[in-house]
């Protein structure tokens, strides 16, 4: 099961700032459980942010990105009521998309 | 891993990061598959794979981060570029088991300024590689880690 990505998008003077946090364990594959067994690698590999239908950021992650990946960036354009959506997939093929409204 | 995927990624490294990202984006993701560039160790080798072997240090690229960080599991890092035509940014951690942390493609209209959080196993240089007009540029910054965070 995956949890929703938290997205906040606010527009100021024609520039939209996006803050997002994707819920994901981002296991490197090197950590050991309290029982001593290696925890299998499990991390996001691709993350894409769209403004309406336009790509505004495309990211590729390795396991060195922190748990619950957090990103802040801005793009020119955007208006209140328009949408920003975040999609990711991980190394196990799990995927998730979430959408927020620009404020 | 099958041969065509491997050679496609190799070729991608030669023709540039953007093409590589595009190529990688359309390939299917199978269980436990990690793109080869993320499994390469060492800053020089990763830069070669990104097509950024000849990157020059630039004062127009800044890495903003604390000098000393208590917990290496969450190190906040911001990369800023003032280089015209900035379209790619990559973050590398010299002393991590996985050198390449993340690669970002910035389409036109996206500002060349990004903040994220990475893991650091120990005190290390963090390297930001930027592709802009005229090629690849980089900035370096040492971040001291009190307690490593690569699990």
gemmi code that builds the backbone of each chain (N, CA, C; Angstrom):
import gemmi

chains = {
    "A": [
        ("UNK", (0.850, -1.208, 0.000), (0.000, 0.000, 0.000), (0.876, 1.245, 0.000)),
        ("UNK", (0.465, 2.235, -0.744), (1.213, 3.491, -0.760), (0.351, 4.591, -0.138)),
        ("UNK", (1.030, 5.584, 0.366), (0.361, 6.719, 1.013), (0.402, 7.921, 0.083)),
        ("UNK", (-0.558, 8.836, 0.225), (-0.573, 9.996, -0.676), (0.673, 10.880, -0.529)),
        ("UNK", (1.074, 11.485, -1.642), (2.133, 12.485, -1.637), (1.524, 13.796, -1.157)),
        ("UNK", (2.195, 14.439, -0.233), (1.703, 15.761, 0.220), (2.255, 16.811, -0.726)),
        ("UNK", (1.359, 17.613, -1.272), (1.757, 18.616, -2.272), (1.184, 19.967, -1.849)),
        ("UNK", (2.044, 20.977, -1.885), (1.564, 22.342, -1.673), (2.090, 23.190, -2.815)),
        ("UNK", (1.206, 23.853, -3.508), (1.610, 24.692, -4.642), (0.975, 26.062, -4.464)),
        ("UNK", (1.829, 27.096, -4.425), (1.318, 28.453, -4.239), (1.918, 29.348, -5.315)),
        ("UNK", (1.089, 30.227, -5.861), (1.568, 31.115, -6.909), (1.729, 32.530, -6.350)),
        ("UNK", (2.892, 33.123, -6.620), (3.196, 34.497, -6.209), (3.865, 35.192, -7.383)),
        ("UNK", (3.317, 36.297, -7.800), (3.905, 37.100, -8.881), (4.246, 36.249, -10.105)),
        ("UNK", (3.339, 35.364, -10.477), (3.512, 34.612, -11.717), (4.450, 33.418, -11.623)),
        ("UNK", (4.945, 33.138, -10.407), (5.818, 31.971, -10.224), (5.156, 31.038, -9.210)),
        ("UNK", (5.048, 29.767, -9.574), (4.435, 28.789, -8.678), (5.533, 28.012, -7.957)),
        ("UNK", (5.458, 28.012, -6.644), (6.387, 27.205, -5.857), (5.697, 25.907, -5.452)),
        ("UNK", (6.388, 24.794, -5.677), (5.850, 23.479, -5.327), (6.690, 22.907, -4.196)),
        ("UNK", (6.022, 22.463, -3.144), (6.683, 21.707, -2.078), (6.001, 20.362, -2.040)),
        ("UNK", (6.769, 19.302, -2.052), (6.139, 17.992, -2.016), (6.906, 17.048, -1.116)),
        ("UNK", (6.165, 16.125, -0.539), (6.777, 15.056, 0.238), (6.084, 13.753, -0.111)),
        ("UNK", (6.830, 12.852, -0.738), (6.298, 11.552, -1.129), (6.547, 10.568, 0.015)),
        ("UNK", (5.522, 9.849, 0.424), (5.690, 8.898, 1.526), (6.320, 7.619, 0.985)),
        ("UNK", (7.565, 7.361, 1.387), (8.242, 6.161, 0.894), (9.407, 5.807, 1.805)),
        ("UNK", (9.624, 4.515, 2.100), (10.703, 4.155, 3.036), (12.115, 4.407, 2.495)),
        ("UNK", (12.296, 4.384, 1.164), (13.615, 4.636, 0.565), (14.696, 3.762, 1.206)),
        ("UNK", (14.444, 2.471, 1.219), (15.426, 1.522, 1.771), (16.583, 1.349, 0.792)),
        ("UNK", (17.809, 1.413, 1.321), (18.991, 1.321, 0.458), (19.324, -0.117, 0.081)),
        ("UNK", (18.853, -1.066, 0.881), (19.266, -2.451, 0.680), (20.470, -2.818, 1.530)),
        ("UNK", (20.969, -1.848, 2.301), (22.128, -2.118, 3.156), (21.784, -2.109, 4.646)),
        ("UNK", (20.567, -1.659, 4.963), (20.187, -1.561, 6.371), (19.796, -2.947, 6.903)),
        ("UNK", (20.095, -3.205, 8.164), (19.700, -4.470, 8.780), (18.540, -4.248, 9.727)),
        ("UNK", (17.626, -5.200, 9.736), (16.495, -5.150, 10.654), (17.017, -5.447, 12.054)),
        ("UNK", (16.210, -5.184, 13.095), (16.651, -5.493, 14.464), (17.026, -6.965, 14.620)),
        ("UNK", (16.480, -7.844, 13.760), (16.819, -9.274, 13.830), (18.119, -9.586, 13.086)),
        ("UNK", (18.674, -8.596, 12.406), (19.958, -8.798, 11.748), (19.870, -9.126, 10.266)),
        ("UNK", (18.669, -9.251, 9.742), (18.519, -9.565, 8.316), (18.594, -8.277, 7.496)),
        ("UNK", (19.167, -8.372, 6.309), (19.211, -7.206, 5.424), (17.800, -6.863, 4.966)),
        ("UNK", (17.480, -5.573, 5.008), (16.180, -5.112, 4.501), (16.360, -4.828, 3.015)),
        ("UNK", (15.511, -5.420, 2.188), (15.666, -5.309, 0.731), (15.545, -3.860, 0.269)),
        ("UNK", (16.273, -3.535, -0.791), (16.202, -2.191, -1.369), (14.766, -1.906, -1.802)),
        ("UNK", (14.292, -0.743, -1.475), (12.936, -0.329, -1.849), (12.924, 1.186, -1.891)),
        ("UNK", (13.046, 1.721, -3.092), (13.116, 3.182, -3.174), (12.510, 3.677, -4.486)),
        ("UNK", (12.076, 4.906, -4.474), (11.550, 5.548, -5.683), (12.682, 5.680, -6.693)),
        ("UNK", (12.387, 5.384, -7.944), (13.382, 5.546, -9.004), (13.052, 6.734, -9.908)),
        ("UNK", (11.782, 7.029, -10.078), (11.359, 8.095, -10.994), (10.247, 8.897, -10.351)),
        ("UNK", (10.343, 10.221, -10.494), (9.285, 11.075, -9.985), (9.078, 12.210, -10.994)),
        ("UNK", (7.834, 12.429, -11.361), (7.520, 13.453, -12.359), (6.475, 14.402, -11.793)),
        ("UNK", (6.668, 15.696, -12.015), (5.703, 16.692, -11.576), (5.117, 17.370, -12.817)),
        ("UNK", (3.798, 17.411, -12.868), (3.098, 18.062, -13.974), (2.360, 19.294, -13.478)),
        ("UNK", (2.376, 20.349, -14.318), (1.459, 21.475, -14.127), (0.424, 21.325, -15.221)),
        ("UNK", (-0.837, 21.067, -14.839), (-1.848, 20.635, -15.819), (-1.249, 19.457, -16.580)),
        ("UNK", (-1.067, 19.547, -17.909), (-0.522, 18.383, -18.627), (0.961, 18.547, -18.958)),
        ("UNK", (1.594, 19.625, -18.462), (2.963, 19.929, -18.852), (3.953, 19.462, -17.768)),
        ("UNK", (5.020, 18.796, -18.192), (6.044, 18.363, -17.238), (6.827, 19.587, -16.755)),
        ("UNK", (6.911, 19.780, -15.448), (7.715, 20.873, -14.899), (8.942, 20.371, -14.135)),
        ("UNK", (8.977, 19.083, -13.821), (10.182, 18.519, -13.199), (10.168, 17.018, -13.391)),
        ("UNK", (11.350, 16.500, -13.749), (11.493, 15.053, -13.867), (12.712, 14.659, -13.053)),
        ("UNK", (12.518, 13.741, -12.117), (13.613, 13.368, -11.229), (13.869, 11.877, -11.309)),
        ("UNK", (15.155, 11.502, -11.178), (15.515, 10.091, -11.024), (16.260, 9.975, -9.704)),
        ("UNK", (15.810, 9.067, -8.877), (16.372, 8.920, -7.535), (17.124, 7.602, -7.398)),
        ("UNK", (18.218, 7.646, -6.676), (18.863, 6.437, -6.179), (18.501, 6.286, -4.709)),
        ("UNK", (19.085, 5.307, -4.039), (18.749, 5.087, -2.626), (19.347, 6.116, -1.674)),
        ("UNK", (20.168, 7.066, -2.181), (20.729, 8.089, -1.294), (19.778, 9.258, -1.035)),
        ("UNK", (18.592, 9.212, -1.626), (17.602, 10.240, -1.293), (16.928, 9.810, 0.019)),
        ("UNK", (16.705, 10.780, 0.917), (16.181, 10.468, 2.247), (14.794, 9.842, 2.202)),
        ("UNK", (14.472, 9.134, 3.261), (13.134, 8.603, 3.480), (12.106, 9.730, 3.292)),
        ("UNK", (10.956, 9.401, 2.737), (9.904, 10.382, 2.455), (10.466, 11.566, 1.657)),
        ("UNK", (10.861, 11.305, 0.411), (11.538, 12.332, -0.400), (10.796, 13.669, -0.418)),
        ("UNK", (11.606, 14.710, -0.239), (11.095, 16.068, -0.099), (11.732, 16.932, -1.172)),
        ("UNK", (10.914, 17.701, -1.859), (11.433, 18.567, -2.917), (10.755, 19.920, -2.842)),
        ("UNK", (11.541, 20.965, -3.100), (10.993, 22.306, -3.262), (11.577, 22.872, -4.550)),
        ("UNK", (10.701, 23.359, -5.432), (11.179, 23.993, -6.658), (10.069, 24.917, -7.159)),
        ("UNK", (10.386, 25.713, -8.175), (9.419, 26.677, -8.692), (9.422, 26.668, -10.208)),
        ("UNK", (8.270, 26.999, -10.771), (8.210, 27.165, -12.223), (7.442, 28.434, -12.557)),
        ("UNK", (7.755, 28.986, -13.721), (7.086, 30.193, -14.175), (5.704, 29.801, -14.686)),
        ("UNK", (4.681, 30.541, -14.250), (3.309, 30.254, -14.674), (2.510, 29.652, -13.539)),
        ("UNK", (1.340, 29.194, -13.887), (0.445, 28.639, -12.874), (-0.516, 29.701, -12.392)),
        ("UNK", (-1.711, 29.290, -12.060), (-2.733, 30.203, -11.568), (-3.570, 29.459, -10.532)),
        ("UNK", (-4.133, 30.203, -9.583), (-4.970, 29.541, -8.571), (-6.056, 28.709, -9.259)),
        ("UNK", (-6.267, 27.512, -8.769), (-7.287, 26.629, -9.331), (-6.736, 25.624, -10.321)),
        ("UNK", (-5.577, 25.919, -10.904), (-4.957, 24.934, -11.795), (-4.302, 23.830, -10.950)),
        ("UNK", (-3.937, 22.739, -11.633), (-3.466, 21.588, -10.866), (-1.962, 21.340, -11.018)),
        ("UNK", (-1.407, 20.775, -9.954), (-0.042, 20.247, -9.974), (-0.157, 18.791, -9.553)),
        ("UNK", (0.391, 17.874, -10.350), (0.340, 16.473, -9.931), (1.716, 15.852, -9.879)),
        ("UNK", (1.847, 14.924, -8.957), (3.120, 14.255, -8.708), (2.910, 12.752, -8.887)),
        ("UNK", (3.734, 12.149, -9.754), (3.669, 10.697, -9.957), (5.034, 10.113, -9.660)),
        ("UNK", (5.044, 8.969, -9.022), (6.322, 8.282, -8.832), (6.151, 6.802, -9.077)),
        ("UNK", (7.280, 6.151, -9.335), (7.299, 4.694, -9.319), (8.582, 4.260, -8.642)),
        ("UNK", (8.551, 3.053, -8.069), (9.730, 2.615, -7.323), (10.349, 1.375, -7.955)),
        ("UNK", (11.415, 0.878, -7.341), (12.166, -0.238, -7.931), (11.402, -1.555, -7.872)),
        ("UNK", (10.257, -1.580, -7.184), (9.421, -2.779, -7.207), (8.272, -2.635, -8.187)),
        ("UNK", (8.243, -1.518, -8.902), (7.186, -1.308, -9.886), (5.913, -0.710, -9.310)),
        ("UNK", (5.919, -0.379, -8.020), (4.761, 0.308, -7.454), (4.703, 1.729, -7.996)),
        ("UNK", (3.494, 2.255, -8.147), (3.324, 3.596, -8.692), (2.265, 4.342, -7.900)),
        ("UNK", (2.330, 5.650, -8.018), (1.323, 6.455, -7.331), (1.265, 7.827, -7.985)),
        ("UNK", (0.069, 8.416, -8.080), (-0.112, 9.780, -8.576), (-1.042, 10.523, -7.639)),
        ("UNK", (-0.693, 11.770, -7.344), (-1.556, 12.621, -6.519), (-1.596, 14.015, -7.127)),
        ("UNK", (-2.707, 14.693, -6.894), (-2.905, 16.017, -7.498), (-3.309, 17.025, -6.441)),
        ("UNK", (-2.797, 18.240, -6.567), (-3.188, 19.336, -5.679), (-3.582, 20.536, -6.548)),
        ("UNK", (-4.299, 21.453, -5.930), (-4.720, 22.657, -6.617), (-3.815, 23.805, -6.207)),
        ("UNK", (-3.400, 24.599, -7.196), (-2.552, 25.758, -6.897), (-3.372, 26.799, -6.144)),
        ("UNK", (-2.755, 27.358, -5.101), (-3.427, 28.391, -4.312), (-2.735, 29.728, -4.505)),
    ],
    "B": [
        ("UNK", (19.711, -8.343, -16.143), (19.491, -7.191, -17.027), (19.784, -7.572, -18.470)),
        ("UNK", (18.923, -7.195, -19.391), (19.164, -7.613, -20.772), (20.095, -6.644, -21.479)),
        ("UNK", (20.636, -7.141, -22.578), (21.695, -6.446, -23.256), (21.245, -5.109, -23.846)),
        ("UNK", (20.030, -5.082, -24.421), (19.583, -3.871, -25.114), (19.412, -2.706, -24.126)),
        ("UNK", (18.936, -3.050, -22.935), (18.757, -2.007, -21.930), (20.113, -1.430, -21.550)),
        ("UNK", (21.062, -2.357, -21.355), (22.399, -1.918, -20.957), (23.020, -1.015, -22.035)),
        ("UNK", (22.931, -1.455, -23.277), (23.583, -0.662, -24.326), (22.837, 0.651, -24.551)),
        ("UNK", (21.521, 0.612, -24.369), (20.756, 1.860, -24.513), (21.233, 2.881, -23.481)),
        ("UNK", (21.464, 2.426, -22.266), (21.884, 3.342, -21.212), (23.309, 3.819, -21.449)),
        ("UNK", (24.152, 2.899, -21.930), (25.524, 3.288, -22.246), (25.544, 4.378, -23.316)),
        ("UNK", (24.752, 4.128, -24.353), (24.684, 5.094, -25.444), (24.169, 6.420, -24.915)),
        ("UNK", (23.204, 6.345, -23.996), (22.633, 7.548, -23.416), (23.695, 8.407, -22.769)),
        ("UNK", (24.640, 7.766, -22.093), (25.702, 8.504, -21.430), (26.515, 9.310, -22.424)),
        ("UNK", (26.653, 8.775, -23.628), (27.464, 9.473, -24.618), (26.713, 10.635, -25.254)),
        ("UNK", (25.421, 10.485, -25.432), (24.720, 11.542, -26.153), (24.094, 12.566, -25.221)),
        ("UNK", (24.320, 12.421, -23.956), (23.902, 13.474, -23.038), (22.809, 13.038, -22.089)),
        ("UNK", (22.758, 13.780, -21.008), (21.893, 13.425, -19.903), (20.417, 13.473, -20.279)),
        ("UNK", (20.042, 14.476, -21.048), (18.619, 14.634, -21.378), (18.126, 13.426, -22.155)),
        ("UNK", (18.931, 13.039, -23.142), (18.559, 11.886, -23.962), (18.507, 10.629, -23.107)),
        ("UNK", (19.455, 10.546, -22.200), (19.514, 9.376, -21.324), (18.250, 9.293, -20.466)),
        ("UNK", (17.846, 10.438, -19.936), (16.642, 10.447, -19.102), (15.420, 10.042, -19.909)),
        ("UNK", (15.341, 10.564, -21.115), (14.202, 10.252, -21.969), (14.179, 8.763, -22.268)),
        ("UNK", (15.349, 8.243, -22.618), (15.436, 6.821, -22.946), (15.053, 5.974, -21.740)),
        ("UNK", (15.584, 6.376, -20.589), (15.319, 5.598, -19.384), (13.848, 5.661, -19.005)),
        ("UNK", (13.232, 6.793, -19.264), (11.842, 6.990, -18.880), (10.871, 6.061, -19.587)),
        ("UNK", (11.231, 5.638, -20.778), (10.298, 4.795, -21.519), (10.592, 3.304, -21.341)),
        ("UNK", (11.687, 3.011, -20.646), (11.985, 1.596, -20.411), (11.146, 1.079, -19.255)),
        ("UNK", (10.692, -0.156, -19.356), (9.900, -0.702, -18.260), (10.749, -0.902, -17.010)),
        ("UNK", (10.141, -0.698, -15.864), (10.840, -0.911, -14.604), (10.486, -2.298, -14.100)),
        ("UNK", (11.467, -3.156, -13.956), (11.189, -4.473, -13.402), (11.596, -4.477, -11.937)),
        ("UNK", (11.156, -5.483, -11.223), (11.394, -5.534, -9.780), (12.888, -5.456, -9.497)),
        ("UNK", (13.243, -4.673, -8.513), (14.610, -4.586, -7.999), (15.620, -4.101, -9.048)),
        ("UNK", (15.154, -3.456, -10.078), (16.067, -2.917, -11.081), (16.456, -1.497, -10.690)),
        ("UNK", (17.750, -1.260, -10.655), (18.232, 0.089, -10.401), (19.033, 0.505, -11.631)),
        ("UNK", (18.765, 1.688, -12.124), (19.477, 2.166, -13.309), (20.975, 2.073, -13.051)),
        ("UNK", (21.740, 1.561, -14.026), (23.176, 1.327, -13.807), (23.929, 2.551, -13.294)),
        ("UNK", (23.557, 3.738, -13.749), (24.321, 4.911, -13.340), (24.260, 5.106, -11.823)),
        ("UNK", (23.186, 4.638, -11.198), (23.074, 4.766, -9.750), (23.910, 3.722, -9.017)),
        ("UNK", (24.347, 2.684, -9.729), (25.164, 1.683, -9.047), (26.658, 1.900, -9.283)),
        ("UNK", (27.013, 2.937, -10.053), (28.424, 3.240, -10.296), (29.007, 3.909, -9.060)),
        ("UNK", (30.222, 3.506, -8.699), (30.863, 4.094, -7.521), (31.930, 5.110, -7.945)),
        ("UNK", (31.998, 6.194, -7.221), (33.050, 7.181, -7.454), (32.552, 8.345, -8.297)),
        ("UNK", (32.956, 9.548, -7.873), (32.482, 10.763, -8.531), (32.892, 10.803, -10.004)),
        ("UNK", (34.159, 10.476, -10.285), (34.633, 10.581, -11.670), (33.871, 9.640, -12.590)),
        ("UNK", (33.675, 8.408, -12.135), (32.986, 7.413, -12.969), (31.527, 7.816, -13.207)),
        ("UNK", (30.872, 8.343, -12.172), (29.471, 8.761, -12.334), (29.394, 9.940, -13.310)),
        ("UNK", (30.341, 10.882, -13.168), (30.332, 12.043, -14.071), (30.515, 11.598, -15.516)),
        ("UNK", (31.413, 10.648, -15.737), (31.604, 10.103, -17.087), (30.288, 9.539, -17.602)),
        ("UNK", (29.619, 8.755, -16.755), (28.369, 8.099, -17.168), (27.278, 9.117, -17.467)),
        ("UNK", (27.351, 10.263, -16.785), (26.356, 11.313, -17.029), (26.717, 12.146, -18.255)),
        ("UNK", (27.865, 11.893, -18.832), (28.329, 12.696, -19.971), (28.972, 13.993, -19.519)),
        ("UNK", (29.274, 14.088, -18.210), (29.755, 15.338, -17.630), (31.236, 15.258, -17.275)),
        ("UNK", (31.967, 14.386, -17.978), (33.377, 14.163, -17.665), (34.213, 15.433, -17.673)),
        ("UNK", (33.882, 16.373, -18.558), (34.686, 17.587, -18.659), (34.137, 18.761, -17.878)),
        ("UNK", (33.271, 18.502, -16.898), (32.630, 19.594, -16.165), (33.666, 20.497, -15.493)),
        ("UNK", (33.410, 21.805, -15.528), (34.301, 22.785, -14.895), (33.628, 23.354, -13.648)),
        ("UNK", (34.444, 23.682, -12.656), (33.870, 24.324, -11.470), (33.375, 25.710, -11.842)),
        ("UNK", (32.221, 26.089, -11.321), (31.635, 27.373, -11.656), (31.140, 28.079, -10.404)),
        ("UNK", (31.436, 29.384, -10.330), (30.936, 30.160, -9.188), (29.472, 30.509, -9.359)),
        ("UNK", (28.916, 30.188, -10.525), (27.492, 30.458, -10.763), (26.617, 29.308, -10.284)),
        ("UNK", (27.243, 28.286, -9.693), (26.475, 27.180, -9.096), (26.741, 27.188, -7.596)),
        ("UNK", (25.688, 27.212, -6.805), (25.819, 27.227, -5.348), (25.160, 25.996, -4.751)),
        ("UNK", (25.801, 25.472, -3.706), (25.167, 24.439, -2.889), (24.923, 25.062, -1.520)),
        ("UNK", (23.693, 25.115, -1.103), (23.363, 25.665, 0.200), (23.040, 24.513, 1.146)),
        ("UNK", (23.783, 24.436, 2.235), (23.562, 23.377, 3.216), (24.249, 23.776, 4.502)),
        ("UNK", (23.881, 23.133, 5.596), (24.553, 23.387, 6.860), (25.980, 22.846, 6.781)),
        ("UNK", (26.900, 23.443, 7.568), (28.276, 22.944, 7.569), (28.384, 21.633, 8.322)),
        ("UNK", (27.645, 21.551, 9.411), (27.658, 20.340, 10.242), (26.217, 19.869, 10.405)),
        ("UNK", (25.994, 18.595, 10.164), (24.652, 18.031, 10.288), (24.701, 16.878, 11.286)),
        ("UNK", (23.776, 16.894, 12.219), (23.739, 15.888, 13.281), (23.429, 14.500, 12.712)),
        ("UNK", (22.381, 14.440, 11.901), (21.846, 13.157, 11.449), (21.987, 13.021, 9.932)),
        ("UNK", (22.854, 12.112, 9.510), (23.105, 11.926, 8.089), (21.946, 11.327, 7.312)),
        ("UNK", (20.896, 10.921, 8.006), (19.751, 10.330, 7.303), (18.931, 11.386, 6.570)),
        ("UNK", (19.033, 12.637, 7.030), (18.272, 13.730, 6.410), (19.127, 14.973, 6.350)),
        ("UNK", (19.772, 15.160, 5.222), (20.627, 16.327, 5.029), (19.956, 17.210, 3.985)),
        ("UNK", (19.559, 18.395, 4.416), (18.876, 19.303, 3.503), (19.905, 19.991, 2.602)),
        ("UNK", (19.678, 19.924, 1.308), (20.614, 20.491, 0.341), (19.827, 21.276, -0.694)),
        ("UNK", (20.318, 22.483, -0.994), (19.697, 23.273, -2.051), (20.748, 23.566, -3.118)),
        ("UNK", (20.375, 23.425, -4.367), (21.277, 23.757, -5.472), (20.671, 24.916, -6.251)),
        ("UNK", (21.503, 25.931, -6.488), (21.101, 27.102, -7.263), (22.056, 27.258, -8.427)),
        ("UNK", (21.523, 27.538, -9.589), (22.390, 27.824, -10.730), (21.991, 29.165, -11.319)),
        ("UNK", (22.998, 29.971, -11.611), (22.732, 31.230, -12.321), (23.190, 31.129, -13.765)),
        ("UNK", (23.485, 29.918, -14.204), (23.939, 29.718, -15.579), (22.747, 29.708, -16.527)),
        ("UNK", (22.843, 30.490, -17.620), (21.726, 30.485, -18.564), (21.530, 29.107, -19.177)),
        ("UNK", (20.277, 28.763, -19.393), (19.963, 27.499, -20.055), (20.191, 26.279, -19.179)),
        ("UNK", (20.140, 26.452, -17.853), (20.293, 25.293, -16.967), (19.138, 24.329, -17.194)),
        ("UNK", (19.471, 23.078, -17.563), (18.393, 22.126, -17.852), (18.509, 20.808, -17.112)),
        ("UNK", (19.660, 20.574, -16.461), (19.816, 19.354, -15.680), (20.587, 19.680, -14.417)),
        ("UNK", (20.244, 18.981, -13.352), (21.031, 19.087, -12.129), (21.183, 17.684, -11.566)),
        ("UNK", (22.392, 17.362, -11.080), (22.610, 16.071, -10.439), (23.322, 16.300, -9.113)),
        ("UNK", (23.004, 15.486, -8.143), (23.622, 15.580, -6.821), (24.412, 14.303, -6.542)),
        ("UNK", (25.698, 14.471, -6.213), (26.567, 13.338, -5.935), (27.144, 13.474, -4.532)),
        ("UNK", (27.317, 12.348, -3.856), (27.945, 12.342, -2.533), (29.165, 11.439, -2.606)),
        ("UNK", (30.341, 12.072, -2.465), (31.617, 11.393, -2.666), (31.752, 10.114, -1.842)),
        ("UNK", (31.445, 10.179, -0.552), (31.742, 9.053, 0.348), (30.566, 8.101, 0.557)),
        ("UNK", (29.498, 8.249, -0.223), (28.359, 7.340, -0.031), (28.576, 6.029, -0.792)),
        ("UNK", (27.987, 4.934, -0.298), (28.029, 3.678, -1.057), (27.379, 3.850, -2.436)),
        ("UNK", (26.350, 4.688, -2.509), (25.733, 5.038, -3.784), (26.091, 6.489, -4.070)),
        ("UNK", (27.007, 6.697, -5.023), (27.550, 8.043, -5.239), (26.479, 9.013, -5.732)),
        ("UNK", (25.720, 8.585, -6.729), (24.706, 9.473, -7.315), (23.442, 9.420, -6.470)),
        ("UNK", (23.004, 10.584, -6.001), (21.785, 10.630, -5.194), (20.563, 10.859, -6.069)),
        ("UNK", (20.624, 11.866, -6.943), (19.447, 12.205, -7.736), (19.849, 12.997, -8.971)),
        ("UNK", (19.047, 12.862, -10.006), (19.216, 13.647, -11.228), (17.880, 14.311, -11.539)),
        ("UNK", (17.929, 15.597, -11.853), (16.710, 16.343, -12.147), (16.788, 16.935, -13.546)),
        ("UNK", (15.724, 16.765, -14.314), (15.600, 17.438, -15.602), (14.654, 18.607, -15.419)),
        ("UNK", (15.126, 19.798, -15.794), (14.338, 21.015, -15.610), (13.886, 21.521, -16.980)),
        ("UNK", (12.619, 21.341, -17.309), (12.140, 21.867, -18.590), (12.164, 23.391, -18.576)),
        ("UNK", (12.056, 23.984, -19.756), (12.039, 25.441, -19.829), (10.894, 25.981, -18.971)),
        ("UNK", (11.174, 27.032, -18.215), (10.156, 27.601, -17.345), (10.295, 27.163, -15.900)),
        ("UNK", (11.044, 26.086, -15.664), (11.314, 25.666, -14.290), (12.600, 26.353, -13.826)),
        ("UNK", (12.546, 26.983, -12.657), (13.689, 27.768, -12.190), (14.838, 26.851, -11.766)),
        ("UNK", (16.078, 27.274, -12.040), (17.239, 26.426, -11.730), (17.611, 26.484, -10.251)),
        ("UNK", (16.687, 26.042, -9.452), (16.832, 26.140, -7.996), (15.999, 25.020, -7.392)),
        ("UNK", (16.666, 24.137, -6.634), (15.998, 22.943, -6.133), (16.442, 22.649, -4.721)),
        ("UNK", (15.511, 22.265, -3.905), (15.874, 21.869, -2.545), (15.395, 20.453, -2.307)),
        ("UNK", (16.238, 19.621, -1.692), (15.823, 18.264, -1.365), (16.562, 17.779, -0.128)),
        ("UNK", (16.337, 16.512, 0.239), (17.026, 15.941, 1.404), (17.670, 14.630, 0.996)),
        ("UNK", (18.942, 14.482, 1.357), (19.677, 13.276, 0.985), (20.272, 12.610, 2.220)),
        ("UNK", (20.688, 11.341, 2.010), (21.371, 10.608, 3.080), (22.869, 10.737, 2.878)),
        ("UNK", (23.594, 10.836, 3.995), (25.054, 10.850, 3.924), (25.606, 9.881, 4.955)),
        ("UNK", (26.430, 8.943, 4.485), (26.982, 7.905, 5.360), (28.003, 8.482, 6.331)),
        ("UNK", (28.723, 9.520, 5.880), (29.772, 10.124, 6.700), (30.097, 11.502, 6.126)),
        ("UNK", (30.986, 12.231, 6.807), (31.442, 13.522, 6.302), (31.967, 13.347, 4.885)),
        ("UNK", (31.530, 14.242, 3.993), (31.865, 14.045, 2.580), (31.693, 15.341, 1.807)),
        ("UNK", (32.292, 15.353, 0.626), (31.950, 16.404, -0.316), (30.644, 16.050, -0.998)),
        ("UNK", (29.805, 17.055, -1.169), (28.620, 16.921, -2.006), (28.919, 17.698, -3.283)),
        ("UNK", (28.618, 17.096, -4.420), (28.914, 17.730, -5.699), (27.615, 17.943, -6.457)),
        ("UNK", (27.409, 19.164, -6.909), (26.261, 19.466, -7.763), (26.785, 19.613, -9.181)),
        ("UNK", (26.246, 18.822, -10.097), (26.618, 18.902, -11.504), (25.440, 19.512, -12.253)),
        ("UNK", (25.741, 20.554, -13.035), (24.691, 21.280, -13.736), (24.989, 21.248, -15.228)),
        ("UNK", (23.976, 20.916, -16.018), (24.123, 21.051, -17.460), (23.409, 22.326, -17.880)),
        ("UNK", (24.142, 23.214, -18.542), (23.589, 24.490, -18.984), (24.105, 24.766, -20.389)),
        ("UNK", (23.835, 25.967, -20.881), (24.390, 26.349, -22.179), (25.901, 26.191, -22.119)),
        ("UNK", (26.476, 25.546, -23.115), (27.930, 25.435, -23.151), (28.478, 24.247, -22.396)),
        ("UNK", (27.632, 23.409, -21.831), (28.141, 22.164, -21.263), (27.847, 21.963, -19.790)),
        ("UNK", (28.762, 21.253, -19.135), (28.551, 20.842, -17.748), (29.430, 21.645, -16.795)),
        ("UNK", (28.864, 21.968, -15.648), (29.553, 22.749, -14.620), (29.309, 22.078, -13.284)),
        ("UNK", (30.157, 22.398, -12.295), (29.932, 21.781, -10.995), (30.298, 22.705, -9.853)),
        ("UNK", (29.762, 22.364, -8.701), (30.122, 23.018, -7.447), (30.307, 21.918, -6.419)),
        ("UNK", (31.163, 22.196, -5.423), (31.494, 21.215, -4.392), (31.333, 21.854, -3.042)),
        ("UNK", (30.930, 21.072, -2.091), (30.849, 21.599, -0.740), (30.991, 20.451, 0.246)),
        ("UNK", (31.795, 20.664, 1.287), (31.915, 19.613, 2.293), (30.838, 19.781, 3.353)),
        ("UNK", (30.206, 18.682, 3.708), (29.233, 18.685, 4.798), (29.711, 17.673, 5.836)),
        ("UNK", (29.851, 18.156, 7.070), (30.311, 17.274, 8.142), (29.114, 16.583, 8.784)),
        ("UNK", (29.242, 15.277, 8.985), (28.147, 14.479, 9.519), (28.556, 13.928, 10.886)),
        ("UNK", (27.705, 14.144, 11.883), (28.008, 13.643, 13.218), (27.674, 12.156, 13.289)),
        ("UNK", (26.482, 11.802, 12.795), (26.079, 10.397, 12.803), (25.591, 10.001, 11.416)),
        ("UNK", (26.240, 9.023, 10.816), (25.934, 8.638, 9.435), (24.523, 8.107, 9.276)),
        ("UNK", (23.991, 8.266, 8.080), (22.589, 7.915, 7.872), (22.331, 7.069, 6.654)),
        ("UNK", (23.189, 6.084, 6.406), (22.879, 5.229, 5.265), (22.386, 3.873, 5.710)),
        ("UNK", (22.078, 3.739, 6.964), (21.450, 2.520, 7.473), (22.369, 1.321, 7.408)),
    ],
}
model = gemmi.Model(1)
for chain_id, residues in chains.items():
    chain = gemmi.Chain(chain_id)
    for i, (resn, *xyz) in enumerate(residues, 1):
        res = gemmi.Residue()
        res.name, res.seqid = resn, gemmi.SeqId(i, " ")
        for name, pos in zip(("N", "CA", "C"), xyz):
            atom = gemmi.Atom()
            atom.name, atom.element = name, gemmi.Element(name[0])
            atom.pos, atom.b_iso = gemmi.Position(*pos), 0.0
            res.add_atom(atom)
        chain.add_residue(res)
    model.add_chain(chain)
structure = gemmi.Structure()
structure.add_model(model)
structure.setup_entities()
